[in-house]
Amino acid sequence: MTEFPEEAEAYWGLILCKYGIEYVDDPKTGRKIPTCHRSSFDSVMDDQNFDLVMEYSDPMSRAVYREESKAIEELRIGIIEVSSKEEPYDIFICYKETDAMGERTIDSVMAQDIYDMLTENKYRVFFACISLEDKIGTAYEPYIFAALNSARIMLAVGTDYEYYNAVWVKNEWSRFLAMMSKDKKKVLIPCHKGIDAYDMPKEFKHLQAQDMGKVGAMQDLLRGIKKILPKETAPVVQQVTQVVQGGANINTLLHRAFMFLEDGDWQSTDEYCKIVSIAAGDSHVVGLKSDGTVVTTGNKDVGACDVSDWKDIVAIDAGDNYTVGLKSDGTVVTTELPEERDVGQCDVSDWKGIVAISVNDDVTIGLKADGTVCVTGGIINYDGNKKAWHKEIVNKKEISDWNDIVSVKTYIGTSFVGVKSDGTVVSTSYNREAYDGWKLKTK
């Protein structure tokens, strides 16, 4: 690059390396089509090397580069769309599955022993041999990408220098290391056996490794993992619990409970002490009880109160004539709406890995464990002149590239605000009011 600083092809090569692009033959057309092995939340078009490709290429080449970049961008977006529907993991096990002869490696056997131990202790573990066994015939990248992003811990298992540096193994641990530089909560633990520190990748030298050849290594590894990820407060459950506790007007509920105590109304006291969170919609109020069920009051005719069969709920919110509940497994449930009131605000059946919800008017937004955001719904108003409902669906692309989000909120209409882990704020809205650039005050 220093010798040819204006060589467009060199910058294009950097883009291909960043996204792990490999061109393969399409059996139907014979054309070379891109495949991606290192997906990212970052758009190809926003990459600084892409700007340099455009700057230093001639008009004819520039057109070719743009078409290729569009194809890669469509591939990247497709991968993110698939990965967003995957369940989150606590731990990702990185290892070499087969040797040069196609036989199982010692690494894979050791990795499976670790997998069995962790799953017995109720951790959600990504172990390719098992986690991808039902994905035969499909591209693995979306599922690996989702697992790498959601996992808090990576265990890099190895018994040989060559295995640690095998293409696919290095692809996984190097990507996880890059994520660690942005997310300080992520931890990589090298789990080695029969080799010394010099046989492990130099990138691991600053990490605390676990020698699996020592007596009691499994117990030591499990104890270390429990310190990072206590099984009773695994990531999704822990974040959801915080949402529930933070969303309720606990002081008001307690005040009412004490009033009933003073009056000797034991039944009402009991009911109020069971409520842990409340939310109000346009014509109804909902309350979340400590046993995961939901109670409502208000206009029973609109359907927003049809929650009697809801169970295992950990957070609630309410919009115009509908109710939304977040379950402990990260899925979302809603009540039904009449057709004239439907702008897709209840289309949440395929949402997974959700840790927080926010509802306003006719929009539902969900925060995922990997820091990305889901949104559905829109604007709905009654036009008196035309005697018809006016509807406008929210543009989901407005927040499709949000990442590293820790808190979300939707306001009137289609205005969304997300708080990132560094305290900055991102936003988008129907009327284009911008809050980008805010910095929250922290103590």
C-alpha positions in Angstrom: 0.0 0.0 0.0 2.9 2.3 0.7 4.4 1.7 -2.7 1.1 2.0 -4.6 -1.1 4.3 -2.5 -3.5 5.0 -5.4 -4.1 1.4 -6.4 -7.9 0.9 -6.2 -7.6 -2.9 -6.5 -5.5 -3.0 -3.3 -8.2 -1.2 -1.3 -10.8 -3.5 -2.8 -8.7 -6.5 -1.6 -8.8 -5.0 1.9 -12.6 -4.9 1.7 -12.8 -8.6 0.6 -10.5 -9.6 3.5 -12.5 -7.7 6.1 -15.8 -9.4 5.1 -14.2 -12.7 4.3 -15.5 -12.7 0.7 -14.8 -15.8 -1.4 -16.1 -16.1 -5.0 -17.6 -19.4 -6.0 -19.0 -20.7 -9.2 -22.8 -20.6 -9.6 -23.7 -24.0 -11.1 -26.7 -22.5 -12.9 -25.1 -19.5 -14.6 -21.4 -20.3 -14.3 -20.8 -16.8 -12.9 -18.7 -16.1 -9.9 -20.8 -15.1 -6.9 -19.6 -13.8 -3.5 -19.9 -15.8 -0.3 -19.2 -14.2 3.1 -17.3 -15.8 5.9 -16.8 -12.7 8.2 -20.1 -10.8 8.3 -20.4 -7.5 10.1 -23.0 -4.9 11.2 -21.0 -2.3 9.3 -22.1 -1.5 5.7 -19.6 -2.1 2.9 -20.6 1.3 1.5 -19.5 3.0 4.7 -16.1 1.4 4.8 -13.3 3.9 4.3 -11.5 1.6 1.9 -14.6 1.6 -0.3 -14.3 5.4 -0.5 -10.7 5.0 -1.6 -11.7 2.4 -4.2 -14.2 4.9 -5.7 -11.6 7.7 -5.6 -8.8 5.9 -7.4 -10.7 3.7 -9.9 -11.5 4.8 -13.5 -15.2 5.3 -14.5 -15.5 1.8 -16.0 -13.9 0.0 -13.1 -15.8 2.1 -10.7 -19.1 0.9 -12.1 -17.9 -2.7 -11.7 -16.8 -2.1 -8.1 -20.1 -0.6 -7.2 -22.1 -3.5 -8.6 -19.9 -6.0 -6.7 -20.2 -4.0 -3.5 -24.0 -4.0 -3.9 -24.0 -7.8 -4.2 -21.9 -8.1 -1.1 -24.1 -5.6 0.8 -27.2 -7.6 -0.1 -25.4 -10.8 1.1 -24.4 -9.0 4.4 -28.0 -7.8 5.1 -29.4 -11.2 4.4 -27.0 -12.8 6.9 -28.0 -10.3 9.6 -31.6 -10.9 8.9 -31.2 -14.6 9.3 -29.0 -14.3 12.4 -31.4 -11.9 14.1 -33.9 -14.7 14.4 -31.5 -17.0 16.3 -31.6 -17.7 20.0 -28.7 -16.1 22.0 -25.9 -18.1 23.4 -23.9 -17.8 26.6 -20.8 -19.6 25.5 -19.2 -20.3 22.1 -16.8 -23.3 21.8 -14.1 -22.8 19.1 -12.2 -25.9 18.0 -11.0 -28.0 15.0 -13.5 -30.7 14.2 -11.6 -33.0 11.8 -7.9 -33.7 10.9 -6.3 -34.0 7.4 -7.7 -37.5 7.1 -11.2 -36.5 7.9 -11.2 -38.1 11.3 -12.3 -36.4 14.5 -9.6 -34.6 16.4 -8.8 -34.8 20.1 -9.8 -31.2 20.2 -13.4 -32.0 19.1 -13.7 -34.8 21.7 -12.4 -32.5 24.5 -14.8 -29.7 23.2 -17.7 -32.1 23.4 -16.9 -33.0 27.0 -16.9 -29.3 27.8 -20.2 -28.8 26.0 -21.8 -31.7 27.9 -20.6 -30.3 31.2 -21.8 -26.7 30.5 -25.3 -27.8 29.1 -25.8 -29.9 32.2 -25.2 -26.7 34.2 -28.0 -25.0 32.1 -25.7 -22.8 30.0 -26.7 -22.1 26.3 -23.6 -23.3 24.4 -22.8 -23.0 20.7 -20.9 -26.2 19.7 -20.8 -26.4 15.9 -21.0 -30.2 15.7 -24.4 -30.1 17.5 -25.6 -26.5 17.0 -25.3 -26.7 13.2 -26.4 -30.3 12.7 -29.9 -29.2 11.5 -28.4 -26.6 9.2 -27.0 -29.0 6.6 -27.5 -27.7 3.1 -27.5 -24.0 4.2 -24.8 -21.4 4.7 -23.4 -21.5 8.2 -22.2 -17.9 8.4 -25.5 -16.4 9.7 -25.6 -18.8 12.6 -22.0 -18.5 13.5 -22.3 -14.7 13.2 -25.3 -14.7 15.6 -23.6 -17.0 18.1 -20.3 -14.9 18.1 -22.2 -11.7 18.8 -24.5 -13.1 21.5 -22.0 -15.2 23.4 -20.4 -13.7 26.4 -17.6 -16.2 26.6 -15.5 -18.0 24.0 -13.6 -21.2 24.8 -10.8 -21.7 22.3 -10.0 -25.4 22.6 -6.7 -26.7 21.1 -4.1 -29.4 21.4 -1.9 -28.4 18.4 -0.4 -25.3 17.0 -1.8 -26.1 13.5 -5.3 -26.7 14.8 -5.4 -23.3 16.6 -4.3 -21.6 13.3 -6.6 -23.6 11.0 -8.5 -21.2 8.7 -12.0 -21.6 10.2 -10.8 -21.9 13.8 -8.7 -18.7 13.4 -11.7 -17.0 11.7 -13.8 -17.6 14.8 -11.4 -16.6 17.5 -10.0 -13.6 15.7 -13.5 -12.2 15.1 -14.3 -12.7 18.8 -11.1 -10.9 19.8 -12.1 -8.0 17.6 -15.5 -7.9 19.3 -13.8 -8.0 22.7 -12.0 -4.7 21.9 -15.5 -3.1 21.6 -17.3 -5.0 24.3 -15.3 -5.3 27.5 -17.8 -7.9 28.9 -16.8 -10.5 26.4 -14.1 -13.0 27.6 -12.0 -15.5 25.6 -10.5 -18.4 27.5 -7.9 -20.6 25.7 -8.4 -24.2 26.8 -5.2 -26.1 25.8 -3.9 -29.6 26.4 -0.5 -31.1 25.7 1.1 -27.8 24.4 2.9 -24.9 26.0 2.3 -21.2 25.7 4.5 -20.9 22.7 2.3 -23.2 20.7 -0.8 -21.0 21.1 -1.5 -18.0 18.9 0.5 -15.0 20.0 -2.8 -13.1 20.2 -3.6 -15.2 23.3 -0.5 -14.2 25.3 -2.4 -11.6 27.4 -5.3 -14.0 28.2 -5.7 -16.3 31.2 -5.6 -19.8 29.8 -6.9 -23.1 31.2 -4.6 -26.2 31.0 -7.1 -29.0 30.5 -4.4 -31.6 31.1 -4.3 -30.8 34.8 -6.2 -32.8 37.4 -9.6 -31.1 38.2 -9.4 -28.9 35.0 -13.1 -29.3 34.2 -14.1 -28.2 37.7 -11.7 -25.2 37.5 -13.1 -24.2 34.2 -16.7 -24.4 35.4 -15.9 -22.4 38.5 -14.2 -19.7 36.4 -17.2 -19.5 34.0 -19.6 -19.2 36.9 -17.7 -16.2 38.2 -18.2 -14.6 34.8 -21.7 -15.9 34.1 -23.6 -17.1 37.2 -26.1 -19.6 35.8 -28.9 -18.1 37.8 -28.3 -14.8 36.1 -27.5 -15.7 32.6 -27.4 -12.6 30.2 -30.9 -12.6 28.8 -32.6 -13.4 32.2 -30.5 -10.8 34.0 -31.3 -8.0 31.5 -35.0 -8.9 31.5 -35.1 -8.8 35.3 -33.5 -5.3 35.2 -36.2 -4.2 32.7 -39.0 -5.5 35.0 -37.6 -3.9 38.1 -36.9 -0.6 36.4 -40.3 -0.4 34.7 -42.6 -0.7 37.6 -43.8 2.2 39.8 -43.0 0.2 42.9 -43.4 3.0 45.3 -47.0 3.7 44.2 -47.9 0.0 44.4 -46.4 -0.3 47.9 -48.2 2.8 49.1 -51.5 1.4 48.0 -50.7 -2.0 49.6 -50.1 -0.2 52.9 -53.4 1.6 52.6 -55.2 -1.7 52.2 -53.3 -3.1 55.2 -54.5 -0.1 57.4 -58.1 -0.8 56.2 -57.8 -4.5 57.0 -58.5 -5.4 53.3 -56.3 -8.5 53.2 -57.4 -9.7 49.8 -56.6 -6.4 48.1 -53.3 -6.2 49.9 -52.3 -9.7 48.7 -53.2 -8.8 45.1 -51.2 -5.5 45.1 -48.1 -7.1 46.6 -48.1 -9.6 43.7 -47.9 -6.9 41.1 -44.3 -6.1 40.0 -44.9 -3.9 37.0 -47.7 -1.8 35.4 -48.3 -0.2 32.0 -51.2 1.8 30.5 -52.6 2.0 27.0 -55.2 4.1 25.3 -58.1 2.4 27.1 -56.7 -0.1 29.5 -54.2 -0.8 32.2 -52.1 -4.0 32.6 -50.2 -5.3 35.6 -47.5 -8.0 35.7 -47.6 -10.3 38.6 -44.7 -11.9 40.3 -45.7 -15.4 39.1 -45.4 -14.3 35.4 -49.1 -13.9 34.7 -50.8 -10.6 33.7 -53.9 -8.9 34.9 -55.8 -6.1 33.1 -58.6 -3.6 33.6 -60.3 -1.2 31.2 -62.2 -1.5 27.9 -62.7 -5.2 27.5 -64.2 -4.9 24.0 -61.0 -3.9 22.2 -59.1 -7.2 22.9 -56.2 -5.6 24.7 -57.3 -7.3 27.9 -57.2 -10.8 26.5 -54.2 -11.9 28.5 -55.7 -14.5 30.9 -53.7 -17.3 29.3 -50.3 -15.5 29.3 -47.6 -17.2 31.4 -43.9 -16.8 32.1 -44.0 -13.1 31.4 -41.1 -10.9 32.6 -42.0 -7.5 31.2 -45.1 -5.7 29.8 -46.0 -2.6 27.9 -49.2 -1.3 26.3 -50.1 0.7 23.2 -53.3 1.9 21.6 -55.7 -1.0 22.2 -53.1 -3.7 22.4 -50.8 -5.3 25.0 -47.3 -6.6 24.6 -45.5 -9.1 26.8 -41.9 -10.3 27.0 -41.4 -13.9 28.0 -38.4 -15.3 29.9 -37.2 -17.2 26.8 -36.8 -13.9 24.9 -39.9 -14.2 22.7 -42.7 -11.7 22.6 -46.5 -12.1 22.7 -49.3 -9.6 21.9 -53.0 -9.4 22.0 -54.9 -9.2 18.7 -56.2 -6.2 16.9 -59.2 -5.5 14.5 -58.2 -5.1 10.9 -58.7 -1.4 10.7 -56.3 -0.9 13.7 -53.6 -3.2 12.3 -50.4 -1.7 10.9 -48.3 -4.7 11.9 -47.6 -3.6 15.4 -48.3 -7.1 16.6 -46.1 -8.9 14.1 -43.6 -10.2 16.6 -44.1 -13.9 16.4 -40.6 -14.4 14.9 -38.8 -12.2 17.4 -36.2 -14.1 19.5 -33.5 -13.1 21.9 -35.4 -10.0 23.1 -34.4 -8.5 26.4 -36.5 -5.3 26.6 -39.6 -4.0 24.9 -41.1 -0.5 24.4 -44.5 0.4 23.0 -46.1 3.7 22.1 -49.3 4.2 20.1 -49.1 1.7 17.3 -45.4 0.9 17.3 -43.6 -2.0 19.1 -39.8 -2.0 19.5 -37.6 -4.8 20.9 -34.0 -4.8 22.1 -32.1 -8.0 21.4 -29.4 -9.5 23.6 -26.8 -8.8 20.9 -27.4 -5.0 21.1 -29.5 -4.8 17.9 -33.1 -3.6 17.6 -36.4 -4.9 16.1 -39.3 -2.7 15.3 -42.8 -3.1 13.8 -45.9 -1.0 13.4 -46.6 2.5 12.1 -48.8 5.5 12.2 -52.6 5.1 12.1 -55.2 7.9 12.2 -58.8 8.3 11.2 -59.4 10.7 8.3 -62.8 12.3 9.0 -63.1 13.8 5.5 -62.5 10.5 3.7 -64.1 8.5 6.5 -61.3 6.0 6.4 -58.2 5.0 8.4 -54.9 6.5 7.3 -52.0 4.2 7.8 -48.3 4.4 7.3 -45.9 1.6 8.1 -42.6 2.3 9.9 -39.4 2.2 7.9 -37.5 -0.7 9.6 -34.3 0.2 7.7 -34.0 3.3 9.8 -32.7 1.3 12.8 -31.5 -1.9 11.0 -27.9 -0.9 11.5 -28.2 0.1 15.2 -25.8 -1.9 17.3 -24.3 -2.0 20.8 -27.7 -0.7 22.2 -28.4 -1.2 25.9 -31.8 0.7 26.2 -34.5 1.6 23.8 -37.6 3.8 23.8 -40.3 4.6 21.3 -42.3 7.8 21.5 -45.4 9.2 19.9 -45.7 8.2 16.2 -42.5 6.6 14.9 -39.8 8.2 17.0 -37.1 5.9 18.4 -34.2 6.5 20.7 -31.5 4.1 21.6 -28.8 4.4 24.2 -25.5 2.8 23.4 -23.1 1.2 25.9 -20.8 4.2 25.7 -23.6 6.6 26.7 -24.2 8.1 23.3 -27.7 8.3 21.8 -29.0 7.3 18.4 -32.4 8.1 17.1 -34.7 8.3 14.2 -38.3 9.6 13.8 -41.1 10.1 11.3 -40.7 13.9 11.6 -36.9 13.6 11.5 -36.2 15.1 14.8 -32.6 14.2 15.6 -30.9 13.5 18.9 -27.8 12.0 17.5 -24.7 13.3 19.3 -26.2 13.5 22.7 -23.9 12.3 25.5 -25.6 11.1 28.6 -24.4 12.2 32.0 -23.0 9.4 34.0 -22.1 9.3 37.7 
